Amino acid sequence: MVELNSTIFPFLGPIGTFVNTIKVLVGGVFGIYLIILYLRFREYVVMRKMLTEIRKDIRALAEKQGIEMEPIKETKMKRLSEHIMEMLGKRHEESPKKPEKKAKEEHG
């Protein structure tokens, strides 16, 4: 008769070490630090998205009022990513302009 423990443990060994590694990383002060770091990153992403939307809204209001604003400078990361895309031969297509502007010009 074959022992169940001798056939199952070779398969469960790597899983057990992985689970123990996760326990060590997430447990204790270091785990709390990683969790807080992740939450701060998510907060940063949400805040940046919200501020970008506010910036677009302000620019739209200024455009309706006829106020000229300084153009938005591209970030270094955006310029770097565009440069890499050009090197790879892929073109980053810009989104077409809103048709509302054209309709306003036609109607006066």
Buried (B, 14 or more C-beta within 10 A) or exposed (E): EEEEEEEEEEEEEEEEEEEEEEEEEEEEEEBEEEEEEEEEEEEEEEEEEEEEEEEEEEBEEEEEEEEEEEEEEEEEEEEEEEEEEEEEEEEEEEEEEEEEEEEEEEEE
